[in-house]
Amino acid sequence: MSEETRGGSKGLFDSLKGLAASLIAIVHTRLDLLSMDLEEERARLMSVLAMLLVALFCLGVGVLLLAILVAAAFWDSHRFLALGGLGGIFLAGGAAALGVARHKLKTKPKLFAASLAELSKDRQQLGHPS
């Protein structure tokens, strides 16, 4: 009987060891997914920030050139057409970059979506309704 007890306790110990190893693997996978989600969000925010900086630069240069255009409009030659064209190009570029940045902010993916989906699958496998 002592052999059965030792064999049973060894089996229980091995089962607990296996359960702990599985739990550690699950936590590791979830933390890896979480770090990937954070990295993707950081990259998206950097992209939006770059677009906003381009938009601010282009809009600033466009406003400056349009101010010069107003001053040049009263000169006697056609310098204002060149200034107006450049001002229009910068304003259009700034408006386009602003539109792209606004679109990226409005259509952002749900934060931690992949991690939440994996946790939901884990709960279903463990028999708990999500």
N, C-alpha and C positions, 0 to 999 in steps of 0.2 A: 504494500500500500504506500510505503514511503517513496517507492520509485514512481508511482502514479502521481503523487503529490509533487515530487520534484519535476517530473515531466510536464505536469499541468501548470505549475508555476513558471517553468521555463517557457512554455508556450504562451502564457499570459504576458510574461515579460517581453517576449519577442513581439507579441501583438501590440503591446503598448509602445515598444520601440518603433515598430512599423507605422503606427498611428502618429507618433510624434514626427517621424520623418515625412509622412504625407502632409501633415499640417505645416511643417516648415517649408516644404516644397510649394504648397498652395500660397502661403504668405509671401514667399519669394516671388512667385509668378505675379501675384497681385501688385506687389511693390514695383516690380519691373514694368507692369502695365501703367501704373500710376506715374512712374517717372517718364515713360514715353508720352503719356497724355500731357504732362507738364511741359515737356520739351516741345511738343507740337504747338501748344498754346503760346509758348514763348516765341517760337519762330513766327507764328501768325501775328502776334503783337508787334514784333520787330518789323515785319512787312508793312503793317498798317502805319507804324510810326514813320518809316521811310517814305511812304506815300504822302503822309501828312506834311513832312518836311519839304518834299518836292512841291506839293501844292502851295505851301506858304511861300517858298522861294519864288515860284512862278507868279503867284498873285502879287507879291511885293514888287517884283521887277515890272510886271504889267502895269500896276498902278503908277510906278515911277515913270515908265515910258509914256503912259497916257497923259501924265502931268506935263511932261516935256512936249508932247504932241499939242496940247492946248497952247503952250507958249510958242511953239513953232508955227502954229496955225496962223499967227499974225505976221510971220515973216513973209518975205516977198517971193520965195521959191517953193518948190514941191518937197521940201524936206519932211513935212508932216505926213506924207504918204508912207515913207519908209518907217518913220517912228510909229505911225498907226499900225502898220503891218506887223512890226515886231511886238508892239504892245498887245495886239490881238492874238498873236501866236502864243505869247507867254500867258495871257489870260485864259486862252483855250486850254493850254497844257495844264495850268493850275486847276481849272475847273474839272478837267478830265481826271487828274490825280485825286482831287477831292471826292469826285464821284466814285472812283474805285475804292478809296479808303472807306467811304460811307457804306458802300455795298459790302465790303469785307466785314465791317463792324456789325451790320444787320444780319448777315448770313453766317455768323460764327457757329461752329458745331458745338453741341452740348459738351461741357467740360466733364471729363472722366467718363464719357459714354462707353468706351470699350471696357473699362474697369467695372462699371456698373452692370454691363451685360454679362461679363464673366462671373461676377458675384451672384447674379440672378440665376445663372446656370448651375452654380455650385449649390445654391439653396434648393433648387429643384432636384438635383441629384441626391441631396441629403434628405429629401422627402418633405421639405417645408414649402408651402405655397408662397410665391412672391407677390 
